[in-house]
Amino acid sequence: MSKTSFRVNQSYNWFNSGSVIVRMYFLNYVPFTFDDLAEGYLYDRDIVEEADKSRCYDLEDVYVGSQYLILESCHPCFDMIDIENIDELPEDLIPFFNEEDLRG
């Protein structure tokens, strides 16, 4: 039996009906959380261009994605899962997944 491995992706997206840009985090393309950006991000052309090319998300999208991952017992904030690219997780989750003694 093979062990399922998950992949984290992140992108800059417009959020909250296009009122702000955030860094969205996805587990196998399911949104599960986001980070607010530092002041002045609208002056960064690369961030704005990426957000313009990406889908706009709302809090409900994150809620629905998180609920799905929780029901499937694979939410990175709550479940110990095998993630291929730990370095793509939000900064506050990386130490949790780097602790070998917690992962077994």
N, C-alpha and C positions, 0 to 999 in steps of 0.2 A: 504494500500500500504506500503510495507516495504522499509526502507531506505537502500540503497546500502552502504556497508562498504568495505573499501579497506585495504589491508595488505601490509606492506613494508617488503622486505627481503633485506639482504645484504650479499655479499660474496667477497672473494679475488679472483681476476681473472687476468690472463695475459691480457695485453692490447696492442694495437698498433702493431699488428703482432707479439706478444710475446716478445716485447722489454722491458716491464715494468709491474709490478704488481700494481693494483689499488684496492680500495674498491668500488665495484659496488653496486648501489642501484636500486631496482626493485619495481614496484608497480604491485601487482598481476602478478609477473614474467615478467613484461615488463621493460627493462632497461630505466632509465630516467636521471641518472647522475652518477658521480663517484668522488672519492676523491683520490688525490695523497697520497702516503705514505711517512712517514718521512725517512730520510737517514738511511741506515743500515737494512732495512726490509728484504733484501735478506739473512741476517744472522739468521732470525727467521724461523726455520724449519717448524713450524705449518702454517705460512702464505704461504710459498712456496709449502708445500704439498697440502694445500687447493686449491691454484691456479692451481697446476698441475692436480688436479682431476676435475677442472671446465672448462667450455668453455672459449675460448679466444674471447675477444670482440675488436672491432675497433670503432673509432669515429662515423662511419656511423651507427653502431648498436644503439648507444645512440641517434643519430639524428633521426633515423627512429622511435625508441620507444618514444622519446619525442614528435615528430610530431603526432603520433597516440594518445597519451594521451592528447595533446593540442586539437586536433580535437574532441575528446570525452569529452572535458571540465572536465578532471580529472587529470591534471598534478599537483603534489603537490607544485611545485614552483609558479604556477599561479592561481590555483583554490582552493576554499574552499571545501574540501571534507572530509568525515568521514573516519578517519584512525584508525584502531583497535590498532595499536602498534606505537604510535607517537615516542617512544624512539628509534626506529630503523631508523628514518629519519636522514639525514645529520645534524650535529650539528647546522649549521646556520639556519635550518628550524624549529627546535624544538620550540624555543620561539614563533614563529609565530603561531604554532598550539596549544600552551598552553595558548594563550590569549583568555580567554572566551568571552570577549566583542567583539572580532573580529569574533568569530564563531557563535554568535547569540544565 
